[in-house]
Amino acid sequence: MIGRLNLRMLKVITSIYHQTIKFLTARGTGQVKGNQYESRTTYMDDIHDYAEAQLL
């Protein structure tokens, strides 16, 4: 995860709704897109692991 301060220094624009990050490159604008299914499954796995750790 990148903090807000780093995003600001890199002049990055984020869109949570579109799960997109846009940033400046030497050749123009770069873009990274997220995947909702992967995000959801990763989040659920993390919650499951955290819950198991709390039971120990």
Rosetta blueprint (number, residue, H / E / L):
1 M L
2 I L
3 G L
4 R H
5 L H
6 N H
7 L H
8 R H
9 M H
10 L L
11 K L
12 V L
13 I E
14 T E
15 S E
16 I L
17 Y L
18 H L
19 Q L
20 T E
21 I E
22 K E
23 F E
24 L E
25 T E
26 A L
27 R L
28 G E
29 T E
30 G E
31 Q E
32 V E
33 K E
34 G L
35 N L
36 Q H
37 Y H
38 E H
39 S H
40 R H
41 T H
42 T H
43 Y H
44 M H
45 D H
46 D H
47 I H
48 H H
49 D H
50 Y H
51 A H
52 E H
53 A H
54 Q H
55 L H
56 L L
